[in-house]
């Protein structure tokens, strides 16, 4: 039997149209939420760039944040460029020894921001799935598949893949989510915890009773999300608080399911994740 605890309409997760200007994209995905921008280190698609690290400086005396630090790590050598993106949308600093322009870097930053930002995430005051301490005998739980998976930089496509699933309701961002930490994804029958860093496992916490969203305006195949803060709080109080801050080992002890998946560039990852999600939605 399903719990009918929501009355608000859901809204489609809208991908930014390509015709938006650069200034409009900056304002929507960075400028209006610079204070809470999801900081982290992200894999880059730019030639010669291994990763881009985006994080805010210390707040000023008023507690405001009016810029972001942008650190570019080079692929071929241990060298970094440091730039600043201010609240006016100006990218300040120099790029050395790379065949990319500031405009190309700006586009890459916007691409990352479009994927990782958004009001579909609810912030919580706990770390999500902190590693904790595994006992010695727990080492046996690591499979050969886990040992052989190559660890690499965070890839925001993993997060975007889940955000665009038709049954995804809203996300959870913890205190540790930015730097290779876990994010939460609420579905009608479970909470799924995923990490951007390839090589980490997915953890699924099934519900005893599934959530039913009334007045669902979802079109066929169109992603939806719950935007109402009151509805989100009800879900977090009921389903998140009992598992908040559990370590990986503790999560397995309360019935969470751990799923190991191959790198995101392997299409089997998407197929496996879809199978996992669909099986838990039944």
HUQUI-V608842 format. One line per field, one symbol per residue. ss: DSSP state (a for helix, b for strand, c for the rest). phi: phi as a letter, one per 40 degrees, with the letter a starting at -180 (. if undefined). burial: 1 if it has 24 or more other ideal C-beta (glycine too) atoms within 12 Angstrom, else 0. Layout:
ss: ???
phi: ???
burial: ???
//
This chain:
ss: ccbbbbccccbbcccccccccaaaaaaaacaaaaaacccbbbbcccccbbbbbbbbccccccccccbbbbbbbbcccccbbbbbbbccccbbcccccccccaaaaaaaaaaaaaaaccccbbbccccccccccccaaaaaaccaaaaacccccbccaaaaaaaccccbbbbbbccccccccbbbbbbccbbbbbbcbccccbbbbbccccbbbccccccccccbbcccaaaaaaaaaaaaaaaccccaaaaaacccbbbcccccccaaaaaaaaaaaaaaac
phi: .cccbbbcccbccccdccccccccccccbbdcbdcbcccibbcbcccgbcabbbacccccdcgcbbabcbbbccccacbbbbbbbcccgccbhbbbfbcbcccccdccccccccccciccbbcbcbccfccgbccdccdccccccccccccacdbcccccdccbcdbccabbbccbcccgccbbbcbdbabbbbbccchcccbbbcccbccbccfccccdgccbacbcccccccccccbcdcbcgccccccccbhcbbbcbcdccccccccccccccccccc
burial: 000011010110100000000100110111101100111111111101111111110000000010111111110000011011100010100010010101011101111111111111111101111000000000000000000000001111111111111111111111011101111111111111111111111111111001101001010000111111001101110011001111110110000101111111000010001001100110
//
